[in-house]
Every structure is written in C-alpha cells, then in structure tokens.
Amino acid sequence: MLIQKFKDIPIVLGSQSPRRKELLQKMGFDFQVIVKETDEHFDAQQSPHEIVEHIAIHKMLGFDSDTFYDTLVITADTVVVYKDEILGKPREKKEAFQMLRKLQGDRHEVFTAVALQYQGCVKSFVETTAVEFYPLSEEEIDYYIKNYNPFDKAGSYGIQEWLGYTGIKTITGSYDNVVGLPTARLYQEMKKL
C-alpha cells in the first residue's frame, strides 16, 4: 500500500495553506511544511491550465534538487476562472465583494496544479472542477466576507465554509480540488513515482 511505501520517505509540503496541510494529513501521510518565497507572476496570455502549472512548478524550483533528492516535495497552486478572467486572492473587502458578486448565480472553474519532485524527477498535473453558485444577495455576500476570511482564498471563497454549505448549487469534479489539493489524483500520481 502507498502509505507503507512512503513511511520511510520524507515528504515536504511546499505550501503554507492550512487547507492543503489538512487534506494531506487526511490522506494519512507524515510530512513537514517548508515554504520557499516564490514570485507568482505569470504571463496573462497563457491559459489558466498553463498559469497554475507554471506557478506550481516555479514553487518547486525553490527546493534544491540535491538537498531534497530523497525527499518527495509537493507544491501546488489554485486559481478560480470566471468567463476567462482569473480571480486570484482578493486584497481587500471591496475586491472580495466584487469577485463573489460575479460568481453568484453562475458557473466558474477551479484549476489546481500540483508539482511533485522526487529523486531528480519532476512531474506535474492540473485538475479542473466546475462549480455553480445559487444566486446570492448582497447581504449574504457581505455576511460571508465579515464572518469568514476570503483574503487567503482564490476567488474569495472557501467551499468548506459557510458560503460553500449554503451557496453551492452544483459541483462537477473533485471537491478537494476546490479546497486546494486534488487528493485522489495526487494519490494516483504518487503511485507512479
């Protein structure tokens, strides 16, 4: 079984996201979190798929392949895309409100790229999930922003929070992908290492 195979292999999660940390823990792996400073700028001409994959791999480059040769390093990046517009993390309340106003009553996609590095081999993949919100009132959006933390989340929302419980109409694809780490796909990719 995969968990047994990775018992003697150090695993590093290169992300400060508490949600990614929780999901990897729930997968049953022991790991440590090491975050490297990364420039997350991207070419706006690229597709969302290319952008998240570029950023996840760029995060991986912060981990020296010699130092971490016998360590499985996992990095990831998530973006929300609405009508070809990439919605990153909002900087302030007004921006969060505008993002959620766009998403309400409509469908958008969540792209998460994961990069894996082990013994000189780097692999990456991108998972996509479609999410549709019910119509949301301005009062509901305001309530969410005031009572939860949309500022560290792509698209200004956490599906695992109040807005996800009350506002999501449909989800097509991996729920965990929307949280920030497509666990089932990650498990399958780890099997290939």
Secondary structure, 3 states (H helix, E strand, C coil): CHHHHCCCCCEEECCCCHHHHHHHHHCCCCCEECCCCCCCCCCCCCCHHHHHHHHHHHHHCCCCCCCCCCCEEEEEEEEEEECCEEECCCCCHHHHHHHHHHHCCCEEEEEEEEEEEECCEEEEEEEEEEEEECCCCHHHHHHHHHHCCHHHCHHHCCCCCHHHHHHEEEEECCHHHHHCCCHHHHHHHHHHC
